[in-house]
């Protein structure tokens, strides 16, 4: 459940902040760029970052020290970093 909530927290600002850019992309016929910047980019970045953090921590601290992938507290760290990345990308466009 924390993973789903954090995905929502990352995707909702990405959609809201990229609406204007996505509208301009779709008017040019670039649907892939619009969908990628609003949905797939933030989701893939979150999941890759979460996997790197989880498996890196699991490698260093051992299997018993880390909860499962979807319930680990590392989800929150990955969500925060992803949210900052979304906000930075949106601010860079403006």
TIRO-2110 file (N, C-alpha, C; in Angstrom, 1 decimal):
// TIRO-2110
0.8, -1.2, 0.0, N, 1, A
0.0, 0.0, 0.0, CA, 1, A
0.9, 1.3, 0.0, C, 1, A
2.0, 1.3, 0.8, N, 2, A
2.8, 2.6, 0.7, CA, 2, A
3.3, 2.8, -0.7, C, 2, A
3.6, 1.8, -1.4, N, 3, A
4.2, 2.0, -2.8, CA, 3, A
3.1, 2.6, -3.7, C, 3, A
1.9, 2.2, -3.6, N, 4, A
0.8, 2.7, -4.4, CA, 4, A
0.5, 4.2, -4.1, C, 4, A
0.5, 4.5, -2.8, N, 5, A
0.3, 5.9, -2.3, CA, 5, A
1.4, 6.8, -2.8, C, 5, A
2.6, 6.3, -2.7, N, 6, A
3.7, 7.2, -3.1, CA, 6, A
3.8, 7.3, -4.6, C, 6, A
3.3, 6.3, -5.4, N, 7, A
3.2, 6.5, -6.8, CA, 7, A
2.2, 7.6, -7.2, C, 7, A
1.1, 7.6, -6.4, N, 8, A
0.1, 8.6, -6.6, CA, 8, A
0.6, 10.0, -6.3, C, 8, A
1.4, 10.1, -5.2, N, 9, A
1.9, 11.3, -4.7, CA, 9, A
3.0, 11.9, -5.8, C, 9, A
3.6, 11.0, -6.5, N, 10, A
4.6, 11.4, -7.5, CA, 10, A
3.9, 11.7, -8.8, C, 10, A
2.9, 11.0, -9.2, N, 11, A
2.3, 11.1, -10.5, CA, 11, A
1.3, 12.4, -10.5, C, 11, A
0.6, 12.6, -9.5, N, 12, A
-0.4, 13.7, -9.5, CA, 12, A
0.3, 15.1, -9.7, C, 12, A
1.4, 15.4, -9.0, N, 13, A
2.1, 16.7, -9.3, CA, 13, A
2.7, 16.7, -10.7, C, 13, A
3.2, 15.5, -11.2, N, 14, A
3.7, 15.4, -12.5, CA, 14, A
2.7, 15.8, -13.6, C, 14, A
1.5, 15.3, -13.4, N, 15, A
0.4, 15.5, -14.3, CA, 15, A
0.0, 17.0, -14.3, C, 15, A
-0.2, 17.5, -13.0, N, 16, A
-0.6, 18.9, -12.9, CA, 16, A
0.4, 19.9, -13.4, C, 16, A
1.7, 19.7, -13.1, N, 17, A
2.7, 20.6, -13.5, CA, 17, A
3.1, 20.5, -15.0, C, 17, A
2.8, 19.4, -15.6, N, 18, A
3.1, 19.2, -17.0, CA, 18, A
1.9, 19.3, -18.0, C, 18, A
0.8, 19.8, -17.5, N, 19, A
-0.4, 19.9, -18.4, CA, 19, A
-0.1, 20.9, -19.6, C, 19, A
0.4, 22.0, -19.3, N, 20, A
0.7, 23.0, -20.4, CA, 20, A
1.7, 22.5, -21.4, C, 20, A
2.8, 21.9, -20.9, N, 21, A
3.8, 21.4, -21.8, CA, 21, A
3.2, 20.2, -22.6, C, 21, A
2.4, 19.4, -22.0, N, 22, A
1.8, 18.3, -22.6, CA, 22, A
0.8, 18.7, -23.7, C, 22, A
0.1, 19.8, -23.4, N, 23, A
-0.9, 20.3, -24.4, CA, 23, A
-0.2, 20.8, -25.6, C, 23, A
1.0, 21.4, -25.4, N, 24, A
1.7, 21.9, -26.6, CA, 24, A
2.3, 20.8, -27.3, C, 24, A
2.8, 19.7, -26.6, N, 25, A
3.4, 18.6, -27.3, CA, 25, A
2.3, 17.8, -28.1, C, 25, A
1.1, 17.7, -27.6, N, 26, A
0.1, 17.0, -28.3, CA, 26, A
-0.4, 17.8, -29.5, C, 26, A
-0.4, 19.1, -29.4, N, 27, A
-0.8, 19.9, -30.6, CA, 27, A
0.2, 19.8, -31.7, C, 27, A
1.4, 19.5, -31.4, N, 28, A
2.5, 19.2, -32.4, CA, 28, A
2.4, 17.8, -32.9, C, 28, A
1.6, 16.9, -32.3, N, 29, A
1.6, 15.5, -32.7, CA, 29, A
2.5, 14.6, -31.9, C, 29, A
3.1, 15.1, -30.8, N, 30, A
4.0, 14.4, -30.0, CA, 30, A
3.3, 13.8, -28.8, C, 30, A
2.5, 12.8, -29.0, N, 31, A
1.7, 12.2, -27.9, CA, 31, A
2.6, 11.4, -27.0, C, 31, A
3.6, 10.8, -27.5, N, 32, A
4.5, 10.0, -26.7, CA, 32, A
5.3, 10.8, -25.7, C, 32, A
5.7, 12.0, -26.1, N, 33, A
6.4, 12.9, -25.2, CA, 33, A
5.5, 13.4, -24.1, C, 33, A
4.3, 13.6, -24.4, N, 34, A
3.3, 14.1, -23.4, CA, 34, A
3.0, 13.1, -22.4, C, 34, A
2.7, 11.9, -22.9, N, 35, A
2.4, 10.8, -22.0, CA, 35, A
3.6, 10.4, -21.1, C, 35, A
4.8, 10.4, -21.8, N, 36, A
6.0, 10.1, -21.1, CA, 36, A
6.4, 11.1, -20.0, C, 36, A
6.2, 12.3, -20.2, N, 37, A
6.5, 13.3, -19.2, CA, 37, A
5.5, 13.4, -18.1, C, 37, A
4.3, 13.0, -18.4, N, 38, A
3.3, 13.0, -17.3, CA, 38, A
3.2, 11.7, -16.5, C, 38, A
3.3, 10.6, -17.2, N, 39, A
3.1, 9.3, -16.5, CA, 39, A
4.3, 8.4, -16.4, C, 39, A
4.8, 8.0, -17.6, N, 40, A
5.8, 7.0, -17.6, CA, 40, A
7.1, 7.4, -17.0, C, 40, A
7.6, 8.6, -17.3, N, 41, A
8.8, 9.1, -16.8, CA, 41, A
8.9, 9.1, -15.2, C, 41, A
7.9, 9.7, -14.5, N, 42, A
8.0, 9.7, -13.1, CA, 42, A
7.8, 8.3, -12.5, C, 42, A
7.0, 7.4, -13.1, N, 43, A
6.8, 6.1, -12.6, CA, 43, A
8.0, 5.3, -12.7, C, 43, A
8.6, 5.3, -13.9, N, 44, A
9.8, 4.5, -14.1, CA, 44, A
11.0, 5.0, -13.3, C, 44, A
11.1, 6.3, -13.1, N, 45, A
12.2, 6.9, -12.3, CA, 45, A
12.0, 6.4, -10.8, C, 45, A
10.8, 6.5, -10.3, N, 46, A
10.5, 6.0, -9.0, CA, 46, A
10.8, 4.6, -8.8, C, 46, A
10.4, 3.7, -9.7, N, 47, A
10.6, 2.3, -9.5, CA, 47, A
12.0, 1.9, -9.6, C, 47, A
12.8, 2.5, -10.6, N, 48, A
14.2, 2.2, -10.7, CA, 48, A
14.9, 2.7, -9.4, C, 48, A
14.6, 3.9, -9.0, N, 49, A
15.3, 4.4, -7.8, CA, 49, A
15.0, 3.6, -6.6, C, 49, A
13.7, 3.1, -6.4, N, 50, A
13.3, 2.3, -5.3, CA, 50, A
14.1, 1.0, -5.4, C, 50, A
14.2, 0.4, -6.5, N, 51, A
14.9, -0.9, -6.7, CA, 51, A
16.4, -0.7, -6.3, C, 51, A
17.0, 0.3, -6.8, N, 52, A
18.4, 0.6, -6.5, CA, 52, A
18.6, 0.7, -5.0, C, 52, A
17.8, 1.6, -4.4, N, 53, A
17.9, 1.8, -2.9, CA, 53, A
17.6, 0.5, -2.1, C, 53, A
16.6, -0.3, -2.5, N, 54, A
16.2, -1.5, -1.8, CA, 54, A
17.3, -2.5, -1.9, C, 54, A
17.7, -2.8, -3.1, N, 55, A
18.7, -3.9, -3.3, CA, 55, A
20.1, -3.5, -2.8, C, 55, A
20.4, -2.2, -2.9, N, 56, A
21.7, -1.8, -2.4, CA, 56, A
21.7, -1.9, -0.8, C, 56, A
20.6, -1.5, -0.2, N, 57, A
20.5, -1.6, 1.3, CA, 57, A
20.5, -3.1, 1.7, C, 57, A
19.8, -3.9, 0.9, N, 58, A
19.7, -5.3, 1.2, CA, 58, A
21.1, -6.0, 1.1, C, 58, A
21.9, -5.5, 0.1, N, 59, A
23.2, -6.1, -0.1, CA, 59, A
24.1, -5.7, 1.0, C, 59, A
24.0, -4.5, 1.5, N, 60, A
24.9, -4.0, 2.6, CA, 60, A
24.5, -4.5, 3.9, C, 60, A
23.2, -4.5, 4.2, N, 61, A
22.8, -4.8, 5.6, CA, 61, A
22.2, -6.2, 5.8, C, 61, A
22.0, -6.9, 4.7, N, 62, A
21.5, -8.3, 4.8, CA, 62, A
20.0, -8.4, 4.6, C, 62, A
19.5, -9.6, 4.4, N, 63, A
18.1, -9.8, 4.1, CA, 63, A
17.2, -9.5, 5.2, C, 63, A
17.6, -9.9, 6.4, N, 64, A
16.8, -9.7, 7.6, CA, 64, A
16.6, -8.3, 8.1, C, 64, A
17.5, -7.4, 7.6, N, 65, A
17.4, -6.0, 8.1, CA, 65, A
16.5, -5.1, 7.3, C, 65, A
16.0, -5.6, 6.2, N, 66, A
15.1, -4.8, 5.3, CA, 66, A
13.8, -5.5, 5.1, C, 66, A
12.7, -4.8, 5.2, N, 67, A
11.4, -5.3, 4.9, CA, 67, A
11.2, -5.7, 3.4, C, 67, A
10.1, -6.1, 3.0, N, 68, A
9.9, -6.4, 1.6, CA, 68, A
9.9, -5.2, 0.7, C, 68, A
10.0, -5.4, -0.6, N, 69, A
10.2, -4.3, -1.5, CA, 69, A
9.0, -3.3, -1.4, C, 69, A
7.8, -3.7, -1.3, N, 70, A
6.7, -2.8, -1.4, CA, 70, A
6.3, -2.2, 0.0, C, 70, A
6.8, -2.8, 1.1, N, 71, A
6.5, -2.2, 2.4, CA, 71, A
7.7, -1.6, 3.1, C, 71, A
8.8, -1.6, 2.5, N, 72, A
10.0, -1.0, 3.1, CA, 72, A
9.9, 0.5, 3.3, C, 72, A
10.6, 1.0, 4.3, N, 73, A
10.6, 2.5, 4.4, CA, 73, A
11.4, 3.2, 3.4, C, 73, A
12.2, 2.4, 2.6, N, 74, A
12.9, 3.0, 1.5, CA, 74, A
12.0, 3.5, 0.4, C, 74, A
10.7, 3.1, 0.4, N, 75, A
9.7, 3.6, -0.5, CA, 75, A
9.6, 5.1, -0.3, C, 75, A
9.6, 5.6, 1.0, N, 76, A
9.4, 7.0, 1.3, CA, 76, A
10.6, 7.8, 0.8, C, 76, A
11.8, 7.3, 0.9, N, 77, A
13.0, 7.9, 0.4, CA, 77, A
12.9, 8.1, -1.1, C, 77, A
12.6, 7.0, -1.8, N, 78, A
12.5, 7.0, -3.2, CA, 78, A
11.4, 7.9, -3.7, C, 78, A
10.2, 7.9, -2.9, N, 79, A
9.1, 8.8, -3.3, CA, 79, A
9.5, 10.3, -3.1, C, 79, A
10.3, 10.6, -2.1, N, 80, A
10.7, 12.0, -1.9, CA, 80, A
11.7, 12.5, -2.9, C, 80, A
12.6, 11.6, -3.3, N, 81, A
13.6, 11.9, -4.3, CA, 81, A
12.9, 12.1, -5.7, C, 81, A
12.0, 11.2, -5.9, N, 82, A
11.2, 11.3, -7.2, CA, 82, A
10.4, 12.5, -7.3, C, 82, A
9.7, 12.9, -6.2, N, 83, A
8.9, 14.1, -6.1, CA, 83, A
9.8, 15.3, -6.3, C, 83, A
10.9, 15.4, -5.7, N, 84, A
11.9, 16.5, -6.0, CA, 84, A
12.3, 16.5, -7.4, C, 84, A
12.5, 15.4, -8.0, N, 85, A
12.9, 15.3, -9.4, CA, 85, A
11.8, 15.8, -10.3, C, 85, A
10.5, 15.5, -10.0, N, 86, A
9.4, 16.0, -10.8, CA, 86, A
9.3, 17.5, -10.7, C, 86, A
9.4, 18.0, -9.4, N, 87, A
9.3, 19.4, -9.2, CA, 87, A
10.5, 20.2, -9.9, C, 87, A
11.6, 19.6, -9.9, N, 88, A
12.8, 20.2, -10.5, CA, 88, A
12.7, 20.2, -12.0, C, 88, A
12.2, 19.2, -12.6, N, 89, A
12.0, 19.1, -14.0, CA, 89, A
10.9, 20.1, -14.5, C, 89, A
9.8, 20.3, -13.7, N, 90, A
8.8, 21.2, -14.0, CA, 90, A
9.3, 22.6, -13.9, C, 90, A
10.1, 22.9, -12.9, N, 91, A
10.6, 24.2, -12.7, CA, 91, A
11.6, 24.6, -13.7, C, 91, A
12.3, 23.6, -14.2, N, 92, A
13.3, 23.8, -15.2, CA, 92, A
12.7, 24.2, -16.6, C, 92, A
11.5, 23.8, -16.8, N, 93, A
10.8, 24.1, -18.0, CA, 93, A
10.2, 25.5, -18.0, C, 93, A
9.9, 26.0, -16.9, N, 94, A
9.3, 27.4, -16.8, CA, 94, A
10.2, 28.5, -16.9, C, 94, A
END
